[in-house]
Amino acid sequence: MANNLISTTFLFILSSIFFMAKSQPFSTSLPPSTLRPERENVTRLHFFFHDVVGGPNATAVRVAAAPITNTSPTGFGAVVIMDNLLTEGSNPNSKRVGRAQGMYASADMSNMSFMMVNNYVFDDERFNGSTLSVLGRNPVTLPARELPVVGGTGVFRFASGYAEARTFFVNETNGDAIVEYNVYVLH
């Protein structure tokens, strides 16, 4: 009798746990104040992105290519992983503000254009540890390009906005580039 009582109690507890887990709703509406501040900030960031593709200290490295990459006028199919320096000024020795970590791929067969997927990882005092995520098309031959900011962490949680890129310098010999960024972010 005691064994039956223990078995029945055990089955009752087990089934209660099972049914409670099943009764949770798929989604729940939360008041906006739960996750978002009452007012949002708009921040403008200005920095320089140093894409070093040549030499022993490269910060952008090709990791994949299509069969036609080396004969394509746009390098179509090349995939590059990067960990590029972000600085306050155009000189790579100017104050460091973070890193651009991610990848870009040549994704246009007729125009020099990259599909960019990267995180700006900031280590400057005010934004230390915060990130912005950028995903978009970068037609590098245009004087100014716009890439969407699709998210962020830390200070930039729930970020949205855009990054405007302008090529500041390109080394025609080895492909190294310095790109000036103005980023406008709502967070």
Disulfide bonds with the S-S distance in Angstrom:
none
